[in-house]
């Protein structure tokens, strides 16, 4: 349990910032380290939901040139925020097994390199969205920056409500895609926001249960850390999944998707609920992992089906 621990009497940031014999990386290793800072899998999911928002928000046939342009800016923004998040949490990452080998706690990159890289990506993304997409998409990007970096990230060590706070900026990507296509936000766009907002709770609570010892070691107050018996965690997993089911059917009521999506959303929702119930009743690491996998499959399949049946 202690193999990745850092003596708490010595600030972790001092340990990392004062590394003199930082390993000399090859060009490929350096590119790999910078790429890892951008959290490619999360960025891919963000780009995917943004693409769905753009396609669903397009009043006519999808303008694929505009779509690619918008996704480029959104991808830059997600990469920049992910990098700055790793810079801000480099001390905490060094205390957790699952993150101890990230570029900063492992000493593959210096903190200043991540700060400069993340800042450049974020500023470039905002400028790109403002100039080449539209001001509304850039404004929504600013809300993500503010909510994720300046609210959610610092609150993680202060309150378990950080998950609720973080769910707001986490649900904005499809809104950015919608705004990029229309230049405005309507009720339909907020429905996409609501789907992603509710989905995050079973998804992140599954992760938090799986790695609760890690989070506890780093002082991150996720719900499974503050109530180790898992009762409230199980309740929230089921409640938010149940709330997600009717919300996921609203695109049909609003004319955003057709009957094929309706049947598909019902099937996907019931399978997701089944995984949530199994995880809630057992609260085992194995079932939490299965719920995590179910959540990762559910969201892109739901959005892809919605776009195909628009």
C-alpha positions, 0 to 999 in steps of 0.5 A: 500500500505504501510503495508509491507514498511520499513522506507527508512531512515533505511537500510532494511538490518540493520532491517533484520540483527539485528533481535534478536528475530528471530522466533524459527522454527521447523525442518519442518518449517526450511526445508520449508524455505530453500526449498523456497529459491531454488524457486522450481517452477523455478528450475523445469522449468529449469530442464525440459528445460535442460532435453529436451536439453539432450534428443534432443542432444543425438545422439542415445537412451537417456542414462537415467543414464547420464540424471539423473546425469546431471539434478541433477547437473543442479537442484543443480545449479539452487537452489544455484543461486536462493538462492544467488539471494534472499540473494542479493535482501533481501532488495528489497524483503522486500519492495515488497508485493509479496516477503515480506514473503520470508524467509529472509525479513520475518526473518525466516532465517538469511542472513548468512544462505542463503549465506552459503546455496546458496554458498554451493549448487552452488559450489557443483553443479559446482564441480559435473558438472565438475567431473560427467558430463563434463567440458563444462556443468560446464563452461556453468554453470559458465556463468549462475552464472556470468550473473544472479548474477553479471550482471542481479541482480545488473542491475535491479535497474539501467536500464530496459535493465536488462531484456535483460541482464537476458535473456541470462543466462536465456536461457542457461539451454537447452544448458547445457542439450545439452552439457551434452549429446554431450560434444559440442554445435551445431546449434541445441542447439543454436536454443533451446537457441533462443526459450527460450531467446525469450519466456522470454520477454512476460513472464517476461513483463507480470509479470512486468506489474502485479507487476509494483507498487511493482517494483516501490516501491523497485526501480526496473526499469522494463520497465512498471515502467519507462514507466507507460502507457504501450505502449512500453511494449505492443509492446515488448510483441507482437514483441518478440512473433512474433519473437518466432513463426518462431524460434520455427519451426526451429527444423523441418527445422534442422531435430530435430523434425517431422511433429507432432511437426510442427503442434503442434508448430504452434497451440501453437504459435498462441494461445500464440500470441492470448494471447499476443495480448489481453494483449497488446491491453488491458494492464490490470492486468487480461490479463497480468495474462492470458498471464503469464499462457499462457507462463507457459503452452506454453514452457513445452508443446513445449519442451515436444512435440519436445522431443516426436517427435524427 
